[in-house]
């Protein structure tokens, strides 16, 4: 867990910040973590880290452009030492992935005190801010965790969640709440300018009811913006659902599309194929982007071992991880990965 004193420390950094810069992961957990902290202090700028789950020197231009007095890093598994050494303001890193050793940052990770505690970053962001529980619920449940405050959410917003909700997948794919998790995911797709505009509008939404019922022009805009993305997603999903495998590993390489849906597709396929290990692959510029899921088998260690010595990288949670590998090395990776599951 992250201790009360550590949460107090992060809260104090937020209060001191006059021009903070937030770097956050490009999924619902990262987005919701940013929204929670941003709404809490109503200051600063956010940058989605999209190309790879690493905060590297490639993004130093954003630091120079914004000249922040504090940098907050949310739900990003890795920061390069080169990035840290090139920055002369405090870096506050809030995460829940595997512990990463780096010098020069204020590091807060629930696994430091308990290696098995991987509660999502948006869970801890809510513990820091103690407001906008609905935003935290979207981030946390999208990251496959049911928070203890789910009962309070149900009482505050009836008929959005299934009764006695215990399964994140059931919530995401069989309830109104799932429309919210999908919306938050799809809003991170597309042109950077469109994504930034959507996030800015999203930060002004006051409740899940406002969104679901499209009660305001802001809510209507957000749903209108993702309509074409949803249609594109459904076409890819339809193709992927037709693919079958007699193996315990279902590997799907879907056709090149304008938008990447590897993570979203792999999650939904896992829900519909509970006894399979799911690998969804998307080719782009001689690279293969991977998203791997399982409900029972720990896949991250197998991913790391299989990728050793190859042109690629990867990591994540025990049952959900991702990676990127050269097209040339992909067949060898698959063979090694499957053998490691036996």
N, C-alpha and C positions, 0 to 999 in steps of 0.2 A: 504494500500500500504506500501511498504518499502521505506522510505524517501531517498532523495539524500544523506544526511549526513550519514545515516546508510549504504548505498551502498559504500560510500567513506571509512567508517570504515572497512568494510569487505575487500575491495580492499587493504587497508593498511596492514591488517593482512596477506593477501596473499603475499604481497611484502616483509614483514619482515620474513616470514617463510623460513627456510633453509631445513628443513626435515619434511614437513607436512604429517599428516596421515589423509586420507579422509575415513570416513564411509558413505556409501550411500545405499539407498533402492534398492531392487532387481526388479525394473521396469524401463521402459524407462525414466521416469522423473528423477529418482535417478541416473541412468547411465549417462544420458546426462548432468546433473548438474555436476557430477564428471569430465566428459570429458572436459567440458567448463573450469572449474577451473584448471584442470591439464594442459591443453594445454596453458592456460594463463601464468602460471609461470614455466611450464616444470620442476616441482620438485615434489617429494613426492610419496607416495604409496597409493593405494586405496583398501578398503576392502568392499565387498558386504555383507550386513546384510540380511541373507536369512531365518533363522529358524523362526523368528518372527519379527514383525515390532517394535522392542524395542532394544535400545542400552543398554545392561546390563553388569554386571560384568563378564558374560560369555566370553566377548570379551576383557577383560583386558590383556589377554596373548598377543594380537596383539600390545597393547601399549608397553608392556615390550619388545617384540621382536624388534620393530621398533625404540623405544625411540624417538618419535617425539618432535619437539619444539612447534608445534601447532597441534590441532585436529580440523578438519572441519567435521561437521555432516550434511548430506544433505538429505532432504526429508524423514526423519525418524520421526514418530509421537511422540515417547516417548523415554526418557532417564531416567534410574534409578538414584536416588540420590546416591546409592552405587557406581555406576560407576564414577560419577562426583567427589565424595569425595576421590576416590582412584587414581585420576589423578592429577598431579602437574604442568600441562601446560595449557595454555589457550584453552578453548573449544568454538568454534564458530559454532553456530547451526542455519542453514538456513532452514526454513520449511514453509509450507502453510496449514498444518492440523489445527485442533482445538488447541487453545492456551493451552499450558502446563506450569504449574508453577513449576519451579525448581531453586534452588540456585546454584551459582557458574559457570554459563555459560553466554556467550555473545549471547543473543537470538534475532533472527531476523525472524519475521513472519508477513506476509502481513495482517493477521487478527487482529494484535494488534491495528492498527490504523483504520481498517474498518473490522468488523466481517464478512462481506459478500464478502470480497476480498480474494478469494482462488486461485489466479493465481499460476500456478505450480512453483515449485522450479527452474526448468530449465529456466523459464521466467526470474527470478531474477538473476540467474547465468549469463545469457546473458547481463542483464543490468549492471552487475558488470564488465564483460570482454569486452563487445562491439566488439566481434569477433566470428566467426564460427556460424553465424545465423542459418545455416542449421541444426546444431546439436540441437540448442534450439528448432527449429521448430518441430523436431522429438519428443523431450521430451514433449513439451507443447501440441501438438495436440494429442499425445498418451494419455495424461491426460485429454482429452476431453475439450480443450480450444482453441479457435482460436485467435492467437495474432494479434495485430494491424500491425505487420511487415509482415503479410502474403502476402500483395501486393508486397512488396520488394522482398520476396522470389520468388514469381511467375515471376517477371521481371528478376531476376538473373538466375533462373532455369526453363525455359519454359517447358510446357507439362508434368510436374510431378504432379502438383495439378490439380483438376478439375477447370474450369473457375469459377470465383466468388465464391470460396469455402467458405461455411458458416457452414457446418455441419461436425464435426469431424468424425462421423461414416461414412459418405459418402466418406470422404478422405481416411480413413483407409481401407475400404472394396471395394472401387470402383475406385481406382486410383493407379498409379505407386508409389506414395508416401507411400501407404500402405505396399508395399514390404519392405520399409525401416523400418517402425514401427515394422513390424513382425520380421525382421532380428534382430533389437536391442533387442526385447523381447526374441527371441529364443537363442541368444548368451549368455543369463544369465542362461540358463539351462545346466544341466549336471555336470560333475566332476569339482571341484573347480579349478584344474590345467588347464582344458580346458577353463573354463570361464575366468580365469585370463590371459591366453595367448590370447584369443580372444579380451579382452578389451585392452590389450597392443597393439595389431595390429590395432584395431579400432581407437586408439588414434593417429595413424599415417596416417589415411585416410584424404585426403584433401578436398573432395567434395562429394555430393550425386551422382553426375554423375559418378565419379570413382567407387562408389559402384554399382550403378544400372547397369552400362555397364560392370562391372567387368574388368576394364581397367588395373588393376595391379595384381600381384601375391597375394598381401595382400587381395584385394577385392575378388579374386577367392577363396582364402582359407576360408574366412568367410562364403561365400555362400555354399561352399562344406561342411563346418562343420555343418551347420544347415539343410542340406538336409534331413537326417534321422529324425531329430526332426520335420521338417515340415510334413513328411509322417506320423509320429506318431500322430501329432496334427490333421491332416485331418481325420484319422481314428476315433479319439475320437469325433471330431466335427460331423462326419457323424452319429455316434451313438446318440449323443445328439440331433441332429436335428430331429430325428425320434420320440423323446419323446414329448407327447402332454399333455395338461391340460385344463380342462374346467374352472378351478379356475383362478383368476387373478394372482395367484402365480404359477409359473412353477418351480417345484423342480426336479432337476436331480442329481442323484448320479451315477457317471460314474464308470466303472470298474477300478480296480487298475491297474495303468500303471507305467512304469519305471519313467516317468517324470510327474510332476504336471503341468496342464494347466488350473487350475480353473479360474484364472483371465482372461486369454485370451479367454477361451470358454464363460464365462459369458458376456464379452463385445460383442462378435460376436452374441450370442443368443439374447442379448438385441436389437441389430440392426435389427435382423430378427423377433423379437416379440415385437413390439413397445408398445403394450398395456399391457404387462405382467411385473410383478416383477419376476426377474430371481434369483434363488438360485442354484448355482452349488456346489456340495459337493463331496469331495474326501476322502475316508477312508485311514488312515495310522496309524498303531500301536495303535488301539483302540481310535484314535482321528479322528474327522471330520474337515477337512479344508474347510471353506466356502468362497464363493465369491458371493456377492449380488449386483444386478444392477436393476435400473429402470430409465425410461426416464421421469417419471412424479411424482412418489411418493417418498417423502423423506424417505429413509430406515434406515439411520444410527441410529436415535433415537430409532426406533422400535427394531433394533438389540441390542442396549445397554440395553433396558428395558427387552427384552425377555431373555437376557443372565444373568440377575441379579439372584444371588442365585444358579447358575449352575456352573459346572466346565468348565469354558471357558472365553474367552476374545474376544474383537472385537472393531472396530472403522473404521473411514474413512471419506469420503465426504458425502454430503447430498444424492446424487443419486448413489453412488458407495462405497461399504465398504466390509470389509472382517472380518473373525474371525476364531476361532479355539475352538472346544468344544468336550467334551468326547462323545464317541459313545452312551453311556448309556443315556446321557442327551439330545441327539439330537431330539428324538420325542417330548419331552416336550418343547424344544426350538421352534420347528416348530409350534406347536399348539399356543404357546404364541405369536410368531412373527406374524402369520397370523391374530390373533385376534386384534393385535395392529394396523393393517392396515385398519381396518373397520372404 
